[in-house]
Amino acid sequence: MCADPHQSDFSAGLISLRAVYQGRVQGVGFRYRTSQLAQRYPVSGYVKNLADGTVELVVQASEQAVLDQFFDDMMLTFATNVSDVTVEEVTPEPTRQQFTIER
């Protein structure tokens, strides 16, 4: 008996975005404050410092509106720190159930 491949595809309803923040984003509490902000939203993902001095954020949610509001709040929170941000859609990770700070 073959299972319906769509039946167990939890990623079908998830939207996942990867953002890389440039500017004064390391050593200023960026990851901690991002994690605190994420707790206010039904999102999962992670934030981590990259070796080149930028910060990577991967965040996923089941609704685009949630991600839009989250990113709006990110920009309000870090307006004085961020000089540039690039955002791209990435493949969702349905097994990731919470938001974490990664090292």
N, CA, C and O atoms as CSV, one atom per row, in Angstrom:
chain,resi,resn,atom,element,x,y,z
A,1,MET,N,N,0.850,-1.182,0.000
A,1,MET,CA,C,0.000,0.000,0.000
A,1,MET,C,C,0.886,1.232,0.000
A,1,MET,O,O,1.778,1.353,0.840
A,2,CYS,N,N,0.656,2.137,-0.918
A,2,CYS,CA,C,1.438,3.362,-1.021
A,2,CYS,C,C,0.739,4.484,-0.281
A,2,CYS,O,O,-0.468,4.689,-0.405
A,3,ALA,N,N,1.528,5.195,0.485
A,3,ALA,CA,C,0.965,6.349,1.197
A,3,ALA,C,C,0.919,7.542,0.253
A,3,ALA,O,O,1.752,7.669,-0.644
A,4,ASP,N,N,-0.044,8.398,0.459
A,4,ASP,CA,C,-0.142,9.626,-0.318
A,4,ASP,C,C,1.038,10.517,0.063
A,4,ASP,O,O,1.172,10.877,1.232
A,5,PRO,N,N,1.895,10.879,-0.887
A,5,PRO,CA,C,3.074,11.675,-0.540
A,5,PRO,C,C,2.717,13.049,0.020
A,5,PRO,O,O,3.508,13.639,0.756
A,6,HIS,N,N,1.561,13.556,-0.313
A,6,HIS,CA,C,1.168,14.876,0.184
A,6,HIS,C,C,0.588,14.818,1.596
A,6,HIS,O,O,0.547,15.828,2.299
A,7,GLN,N,N,0.152,13.666,1.995
A,7,GLN,CA,C,-0.470,13.522,3.302
A,7,GLN,C,C,0.514,13.820,4.434
A,7,GLN,O,O,0.132,14.419,5.439
A,8,SER,N,N,1.760,13.413,4.283
A,8,SER,CA,C,2.726,13.629,5.351
A,8,SER,C,C,3.687,14.773,5.053
A,8,SER,O,O,4.670,14.946,5.772
A,9,ASP,N,N,3.428,15.551,4.019
A,9,ASP,CA,C,4.313,16.647,3.646
A,9,ASP,C,C,3.925,17.906,4.414
A,9,ASP,O,O,3.198,18.761,3.908
A,10,PHE,N,N,4.424,18.004,5.645
A,10,PHE,CA,C,4.084,19.139,6.488
A,10,PHE,C,C,4.676,20.437,5.951
A,10,PHE,O,O,4.191,21.519,6.284
A,11,SER,N,N,5.710,20.346,5.129
A,11,SER,CA,C,6.337,21.553,4.607
A,11,SER,C,C,5.464,22.240,3.564
A,11,SER,O,O,5.720,23.391,3.211
A,12,ALA,N,N,4.445,21.559,3.069
A,12,ALA,CA,C,3.602,22.142,2.030
A,12,ALA,C,C,2.957,23.445,2.493
A,12,ALA,O,O,2.744,24.348,1.684
A,13,GLY,N,N,2.645,23.554,3.775
A,13,GLY,CA,C,2.005,24.755,4.278
A,13,GLY,C,C,2.961,25.776,4.864
A,13,GLY,O,O,2.528,26.825,5.340
A,14,LEU,N,N,4.252,25.485,4.835
A,14,LEU,CA,C,5.231,26.390,5.439
A,14,LEU,C,C,5.898,27.273,4.395
A,14,LEU,O,O,6.140,26.851,3.264
A,15,ILE,N,N,6.188,28.494,4.790
A,15,ILE,CA,C,6.967,29.430,3.992
A,15,ILE,C,C,8.228,29.700,4.806
A,15,ILE,O,O,8.148,30.030,5.990
A,16,SER,N,N,9.377,29.563,4.181
A,16,SER,CA,C,10.639,29.750,4.889
A,16,SER,C,C,11.487,30.793,4.168
A,16,SER,O,O,11.678,30.725,2.954
A,17,LEU,N,N,11.989,31.752,4.932
A,17,LEU,CA,C,12.821,32.813,4.376
A,17,LEU,C,C,14.163,32.852,5.082
A,17,LEU,O,O,14.253,32.625,6.289
A,18,ARG,N,N,15.205,33.141,4.315
A,18,ARG,CA,C,16.554,33.321,4.859
A,18,ARG,C,C,16.949,34.770,4.615
A,18,ARG,O,O,16.891,35.260,3.488
A,19,ALA,N,N,17.349,35.448,5.681
A,19,ALA,CA,C,17.798,36.835,5.587
A,19,ALA,C,C,19.220,36.925,6.119
A,19,ALA,O,O,19.565,36.272,7.105
A,20,VAL,N,N,20.036,37.729,5.468
A,20,VAL,CA,C,21.380,38.007,5.950
A,20,VAL,C,C,21.462,39.505,6.206
A,20,VAL,O,O,21.278,40.320,5.301
A,21,TYR,N,N,21.743,39.849,7.459
A,21,TYR,CA,C,21.797,41.250,7.895
A,21,TYR,C,C,23.238,41.728,7.936
A,21,TYR,O,O,24.119,41.054,8.469
A,22,GLN,N,N,23.461,42.908,7.362
A,22,GLN,CA,C,24.775,43.537,7.392
A,22,GLN,C,C,24.685,44.821,8.201
A,22,GLN,O,O,23.613,45.409,8.343
A,23,GLY,N,N,25.811,45.241,8.723
A,23,GLY,CA,C,25.862,46.460,9.520
A,23,GLY,C,C,26.494,46.155,10.861
A,23,GLY,O,O,27.343,45.271,10.977
A,24,ARG,N,N,26.072,46.899,11.876
A,24,ARG,CA,C,26.561,46.650,13.239
A,24,ARG,C,C,25.610,45.650,13.896
A,24,ARG,O,O,24.742,46.015,14.689
A,25,VAL,N,N,25.801,44.372,13.540
A,25,VAL,CA,C,24.845,43.338,13.942
A,25,VAL,C,C,25.448,42.244,14.814
A,25,VAL,O,O,24.732,41.351,15.265
A,26,GLN,N,N,26.752,42.301,15.056
A,26,GLN,CA,C,27.361,41.333,15.979
A,26,GLN,C,C,27.890,42.081,17.193
A,26,GLN,O,O,28.438,43.178,17.077
A,27,GLY,N,N,27.714,41.463,18.369
A,27,GLY,CA,C,28.185,42.079,19.601
A,27,GLY,C,C,27.262,43.150,20.148
A,27,GLY,O,O,27.657,43.934,21.011
A,28,VAL,N,N,26.030,43.188,19.649
A,28,VAL,CA,C,25.073,44.213,20.092
A,28,VAL,C,C,23.764,43.594,20.589
A,28,VAL,O,O,22.776,44.306,20.766
A,29,GLY,N,N,23.747,42.270,20.816
A,29,GLY,CA,C,22.531,41.601,21.287
A,29,GLY,C,C,21.543,41.283,20.188
A,29,GLY,O,O,20.374,41.013,20.465
A,30,PHE,N,N,21.990,41.308,18.949
A,30,PHE,CA,C,21.105,41.076,17.807
A,30,PHE,C,C,20.429,39.711,17.884
A,30,PHE,O,O,19.212,39.613,17.727
A,31,ARG,N,N,21.211,38.655,18.125
A,31,ARG,CA,C,20.634,37.306,18.165
A,31,ARG,C,C,19.646,37.162,19.319
A,31,ARG,O,O,18.561,36.609,19.141
A,32,TYR,N,N,20.013,37.651,20.491
A,32,TYR,CA,C,19.135,37.543,21.657
A,32,TYR,C,C,17.824,38.297,21.422
A,32,TYR,O,O,16.742,37.766,21.670
A,33,ARG,N,N,17.931,39.529,20.944
A,33,ARG,CA,C,16.721,40.331,20.721
A,33,ARG,C,C,15.855,39.736,19.611
A,33,ARG,O,O,14.627,39.807,19.668
A,34,THR,N,N,16.502,39.149,18.601
A,34,THR,CA,C,15.746,38.474,17.542
A,34,THR,C,C,14.984,37.279,18.105
A,34,THR,O,O,13.821,37.063,17.765
A,35,SER,N,N,15.640,36.507,18.963
A,35,SER,CA,C,14.995,35.359,19.589
A,35,SER,C,C,13.808,35.795,20.446
A,35,SER,O,O,12.757,35.154,20.430
A,36,GLN,N,N,13.978,36.879,21.187
A,36,GLN,CA,C,12.879,37.393,22.009
A,36,GLN,C,C,11.706,37.837,21.131
A,36,GLN,O,O,10.547,37.582,21.459
A,37,LEU,N,N,12.011,38.492,20.029
A,37,LEU,CA,C,10.975,38.934,19.099
A,37,LEU,C,C,10.247,37.739,18.493
A,37,LEU,O,O,9.025,37.764,18.344
A,38,ALA,N,N,10.992,36.698,18.144
A,38,ALA,CA,C,10.393,35.509,17.531
A,38,ALA,C,C,9.399,34.827,18.464
A,38,ALA,O,O,8.449,34.193,18.004
A,39,GLN,N,N,9.612,34.953,19.773
A,39,GLN,CA,C,8.706,34.311,20.731
A,39,GLN,C,C,7.294,34.903,20.663
A,39,GLN,O,O,6.342,34.282,21.133
A,40,ARG,N,N,7.155,36.081,20.089
A,40,ARG,CA,C,5.842,36.738,19.972
A,40,ARG,C,C,5.044,36.262,18.767
A,40,ARG,O,O,3.875,36.613,18.605
A,41,TYR,N,N,5.682,35.465,17.928
A,41,TYR,CA,C,5.066,35.039,16.674
A,41,TYR,C,C,5.032,33.523,16.569
A,41,TYR,O,O,5.846,32.838,17.189
A,42,PRO,N,N,4.088,32.990,15.784
A,42,PRO,CA,C,4.058,31.546,15.540
A,42,PRO,C,C,5.056,31.184,14.433
A,42,PRO,O,O,4.674,30.806,13.326
A,43,VAL,N,N,6.348,31.310,14.768
A,43,VAL,CA,C,7.416,31.031,13.809
A,43,VAL,C,C,8.411,30.051,14.411
A,43,VAL,O,O,8.463,29.859,15.625
A,44,SER,N,N,9.186,29.444,13.551
A,44,SER,CA,C,10.315,28.623,13.972
A,44,SER,C,C,11.493,29.008,13.091
A,44,SER,O,O,11.335,29.666,12.063
A,45,GLY,N,N,12.674,28.583,13.515
A,45,GLY,CA,C,13.862,28.893,12.734
A,45,GLY,C,C,15.054,29.110,13.638
A,45,GLY,O,O,15.122,28.574,14.744
A,46,TYR,N,N,16.001,29.910,13.150
A,46,TYR,CA,C,17.200,30.181,13.941
A,46,TYR,C,C,17.844,31.485,13.506
A,46,TYR,O,O,17.558,32.022,12.435
A,47,VAL,N,N,18.722,31.977,14.367
A,47,VAL,CA,C,19.540,33.142,14.063
A,47,VAL,C,C,20.957,32.804,14.495
A,47,VAL,O,O,21.164,32.200,15.547
A,48,LYS,N,N,21.949,33.199,13.668
A,48,LYS,CA,C,23.335,32.914,14.038
A,48,LYS,C,C,24.279,33.920,13.390
A,48,LYS,O,O,24.002,34.477,12.328
A,49,ASN,N,N,25.402,34.129,14.068
A,49,ASN,CA,C,26.462,34.969,13.525
A,49,ASN,C,C,27.209,34.191,12.451
A,49,ASN,O,O,27.417,32.984,12.575
A,50,LEU,N,N,27.608,34.889,11.402
A,50,LEU,CA,C,28.435,34.295,10.365
A,50,LEU,C,C,29.850,34.855,10.474
A,50,LEU,O,O,30.057,35.938,11.023
A,51,ALA,N,N,30.808,34.120,9.954
A,51,ALA,CA,C,32.222,34.475,10.083
A,51,ALA,C,C,32.572,35.819,9.444
A,51,ALA,O,O,33.553,36.453,9.833
A,52,ASP,N,N,31.780,36.252,8.474
A,52,ASP,CA,C,32.089,37.507,7.775
A,52,ASP,C,C,31.537,38.749,8.470
A,52,ASP,O,O,31.606,39.848,7.920
A,53,GLY,N,N,30.985,38.579,9.688
A,53,GLY,CA,C,30.463,39.725,10.441
A,53,GLY,C,C,28.986,39.998,10.227
A,53,GLY,O,O,28.446,40.943,10.802
A,54,THR,N,N,28.326,39.194,9.415
A,54,THR,CA,C,26.891,39.339,9.198
A,54,THR,C,C,26.129,38.393,10.123
A,54,THR,O,O,26.731,37.573,10.817
A,55,VAL,N,N,24.819,38.511,10.126
A,55,VAL,CA,C,23.960,37.621,10.905
A,55,VAL,C,C,22.955,36.978,9.954
A,55,VAL,O,O,22.310,37.651,9.150
A,56,GLU,N,N,22.842,35.659,10.070
A,56,GLU,CA,C,21.887,34.895,9.262
A,56,GLU,C,C,20.642,34.597,10.089
A,56,GLU,O,O,20.729,34.165,11.239
A,57,LEU,N,N,19.491,34.833,9.486
A,57,LEU,CA,C,18.201,34.523,10.106
A,57,LEU,C,C,17.435,33.635,9.142
A,57,LEU,O,O,17.248,33.989,7.978
A,58,VAL,N,N,16.993,32.482,9.624
A,58,VAL,CA,C,16.094,31.630,8.848
A,58,VAL,C,C,14.832,31.505,9.679
A,58,VAL,O,O,14.874,31.058,10.826
A,59,VAL,N,N,13.713,31.900,9.101
A,59,VAL,CA,C,12.452,31.898,9.837
A,59,VAL,C,C,11.357,31.336,8.942
A,59,VAL,O,O,11.309,31.613,7.744
A,60,GLN,N,N,10.476,30.539,9.550
A,60,GLN,CA,C,9.386,29.952,8.773
A,60,GLN,C,C,8.077,30.056,9.548
A,60,GLN,O,O,8.041,30.055,10.778
A,61,ALA,N,N,7.017,30.145,8.772
A,61,ALA,CA,C,5.666,30.243,9.333
A,61,ALA,C,C,4.689,29.674,8.314
A,61,ALA,O,O,5.045,29.442,7.159
A,62,SER,N,N,3.478,29.457,8.744
A,62,SER,CA,C,2.473,28.903,7.841
A,62,SER,C,C,1.741,29.985,7.055
A,62,SER,O,O,0.973,29.675,6.145
A,63,GLU,N,N,1.976,31.261,7.400
A,63,GLU,CA,C,1.299,32.358,6.701
A,63,GLU,C,C,2.292,33.457,6.339
A,63,GLU,O,O,3.124,33.850,7.157
A,64,GLN,N,N,2.195,33.945,5.116
A,64,GLN,CA,C,3.065,35.033,4.664
A,64,GLN,C,C,2.869,36.282,5.511
A,64,GLN,O,O,3.833,36.999,5.781
A,65,ALA,N,N,1.637,36.557,5.936
A,65,ALA,CA,C,1.354,37.750,6.740
A,65,ALA,C,C,2.138,37.740,8.052
A,65,ALA,O,O,2.581,38.789,8.519
A,66,VAL,N,N,2.308,36.563,8.643
A,66,VAL,CA,C,3.086,36.440,9.881
A,66,VAL,C,C,4.539,36.814,9.613
A,66,VAL,O,O,5.145,37.560,10.382
A,67,LEU,N,N,5.093,36.298,8.528
A,67,LEU,CA,C,6.480,36.613,8.181
A,67,LEU,C,C,6.643,38.095,7.859
A,67,LEU,O,O,7.637,38.709,8.248
A,68,ASP,N,N,5.682,38.667,7.157
A,68,ASP,CA,C,5.745,40.098,6.833
A,68,ASP,C,C,5.786,40.940,8.103
A,68,ASP,O,O,6.593,41.863,8.218
A,69,GLN,N,N,4.916,40.620,9.052
A,69,GLN,CA,C,4.878,41.381,10.303
A,69,GLN,C,C,6.165,41.175,11.106
A,69,GLN,O,O,6.697,42.124,11.681
A,70,PHE,N,N,6.659,39.950,11.143
A,70,PHE,CA,C,7.907,39.656,11.851
A,70,PHE,C,C,9.055,40.479,11.263
A,70,PHE,O,O,9.812,41.103,12.006
A,71,PHE,N,N,9.187,40.482,9.935
A,71,PHE,CA,C,10.263,41.246,9.309
A,71,PHE,C,C,10.078,42.751,9.499
A,71,PHE,O,O,11.064,43.474,9.644
A,72,ASP,N,N,8.850,43.231,9.501
A,72,ASP,CA,C,8.601,44.650,9.804
A,72,ASP,C,C,9.102,44.984,11.206
A,72,ASP,O,O,9.767,46.000,11.407
A,73,ASP,N,N,8.781,44.126,12.172
A,73,ASP,CA,C,9.232,44.353,13.551
A,73,ASP,C,C,10.753,44.252,13.665
A,73,ASP,O,O,11.366,44.985,14.441
A,74,MET,N,N,11.362,43.348,12.897
A,74,MET,CA,C,12.825,43.249,12.884
A,74,MET,C,C,13.440,44.571,12.432
A,74,MET,O,O,14.386,45.066,13.044
A,75,MET,N,N,12.900,45.133,11.366
A,75,MET,CA,C,13.466,46.374,10.840
A,75,MET,C,C,13.244,47.537,11.810
A,75,MET,O,O,14.110,48.403,11.933
A,76,LEU,N,N,12.119,47.571,12.488
A,76,LEU,CA,C,11.886,48.617,13.490
A,76,LEU,C,C,12.855,48.458,14.656
A,76,LEU,O,O,13.410,49.442,15.146
A,77,THR,N,N,13.055,47.233,15.093
A,77,THR,CA,C,13.930,46.949,16.230
A,77,THR,C,C,15.393,47.262,15.925
A,77,THR,O,O,16.118,47.764,16.784
A,78,PHE,N,N,15.817,46.967,14.714
A,78,PHE,CA,C,17.241,47.069,14.378
A,78,PHE,C,C,17.548,48.143,13.334
A,78,PHE,O,O,18.576,48.075,12.661
A,79,ALA,N,N,16.675,49.121,13.197
A,79,ALA,CA,C,16.849,50.150,12.170
A,79,ALA,C,C,18.208,50.845,12.247
A,79,ALA,O,O,18.792,51.174,11.215
A,80,THR,N,N,18.712,51.068,13.453
A,80,THR,CA,C,19.982,51.774,13.591
A,80,THR,C,C,21.189,50.852,13.421
A,80,THR,O,O,22.312,51.337,13.276
A,81,ASN,N,N,20.983,49.542,13.436
A,81,ASN,CA,C,22.079,48.588,13.325
A,81,ASN,C,C,22.277,48.055,11.911
A,81,ASN,O,O,23.403,47.765,11.507
A,82,VAL,N,N,21.196,47.927,11.165
A,82,VAL,CA,C,21.234,47.248,9.868
A,82,VAL,C,C,21.498,48.242,8.746
A,82,VAL,O,O,20.779,49.229,8.589
A,83,SER,N,N,22.552,47.962,7.960
A,83,SER,CA,C,22.831,48.794,6.789
A,83,SER,C,C,22.274,48.163,5.517
A,83,SER,O,O,21.993,48.863,4.544
A,84,ASP,N,N,22.113,46.822,5.526
A,84,ASP,CA,C,21.583,46.132,4.356
A,84,ASP,C,C,21.074,44.758,4.784
A,84,ASP,O,O,21.583,44.159,5.731
A,85,VAL,N,N,20.070,44.275,4.076
A,85,VAL,CA,C,19.547,42.933,4.324
A,85,VAL,C,C,19.164,42.314,2.988
A,85,VAL,O,O,18.549,42.959,2.139
A,86,THR,N,N,19.539,41.057,2.821
A,86,THR,CA,C,19.102,40.319,1.638
A,86,THR,C,C,18.198,39.192,2.123
A,86,THR,O,O,18.491,38.528,3.117
A,87,VAL,N,N,17.104,38.988,1.413
A,87,VAL,CA,C,16.122,37.969,1.806
A,87,VAL,C,C,15.847,37.077,0.602
A,87,VAL,O,O,15.671,37.554,-0.519
A,88,GLU,N,N,15.813,35.771,0.860
A,88,GLU,CA,C,15.480,34.818,-0.186
A,88,GLU,C,C,14.604,33.719,0.400
A,88,GLU,O,O,14.672,33.418,1.591
A,89,GLU,N,N,13.787,33.132,-0.454
A,89,GLU,CA,C,12.974,31.996,-0.006
A,89,GLU,C,C,13.841,30.749,-0.032
A,89,GLU,O,O,14.612,30.537,-0.968
A,90,VAL,N,N,13.710,29.922,1.002
A,90,VAL,CA,C,14.461,28.673,1.102
A,90,VAL,C,C,13.491,27.528,1.392
A,90,VAL,O,O,12.321,27.753,1.703
A,91,THR,N,N,13.989,26.315,1.287
A,91,THR,CA,C,13.168,25.136,1.545
A,91,THR,C,C,12.834,25.044,3.030
A,91,THR,O,O,13.739,25.094,3.863
A,92,PRO,N,N,11.557,24.910,3.381
A,92,PRO,CA,C,11.165,24.794,4.788
A,92,PRO,C,C,11.737,23.544,5.460
A,92,PRO,O,O,12.006,22.535,4.808
A,93,GLU,N,N,11.913,23.635,6.762
A,93,GLU,CA,C,12.345,22.496,7.578
A,93,GLU,C,C,11.206,22.159,8.529
A,93,GLU,O,O,11.147,22.706,9.630
A,94,PRO,N,N,10.302,21.271,8.130
A,94,PRO,CA,C,9.131,20.979,8.954
A,94,PRO,C,C,9.463,20.371,10.313
A,94,PRO,O,O,8.643,20.428,11.229
A,95,THR,N,N,10.651,19.791,10.456
A,95,THR,CA,C,11.006,19.204,11.748
A,95,THR,C,C,11.449,20.264,12.756
A,95,THR,O,O,11.520,19.987,13.953
A,96,ARG,N,N,11.746,21.465,12.283
A,96,ARG,CA,C,12.159,22.542,13.186
A,96,ARG,C,C,10.893,23.152,13.790
A,96,ARG,O,O,10.109,23.795,13.093
A,97,GLN,N,N,10.708,22.944,15.084
A,97,GLN,CA,C,9.469,23.359,15.737
A,97,GLN,C,C,9.598,24.616,16.585
A,97,GLN,O,O,8.590,25.170,17.023
A,98,GLN,N,N,10.829,25.076,16.822
A,98,GLN,CA,C,11.007,26.255,17.655
A,98,GLN,C,C,12.038,27.187,17.051
A,98,GLN,O,O,12.657,26.874,16.034
A,99,PHE,N,N,12.215,28.332,17.686
A,99,PHE,CA,C,13.187,29.307,17.222
A,99,PHE,C,C,14.377,29.268,18.169
A,99,PHE,O,O,14.207,29.343,19.386
A,100,THR,N,N,15.586,29.149,17.615
A,100,THR,CA,C,16.774,29.008,18.439
A,100,THR,C,C,17.867,29.982,18.029
A,100,THR,O,O,17.870,30.523,16.923
A,101,ILE,N,N,18.790,30.185,18.953
A,101,ILE,CA,C,20.022,30.911,18.668
A,101,ILE,C,C,21.078,29.846,18.419
A,101,ILE,O,O,21.306,28.978,19.262
A,102,GLU,N,N,21.719,29.912,17.264
A,102,GLU,CA,C,22.757,28.923,16.952
A,102,GLU,C,C,24.119,29.581,17.022
A,102,GLU,O,O,24.262,30.776,16.762
A,103,ARG,N,N,25.114,28.792,17.374
A,103,ARG,CA,C,26.474,29.306,17.519
A,103,ARG,C,C,27.285,29.031,16.278
A,103,ARG,O,O,28.459,29.393,16.215
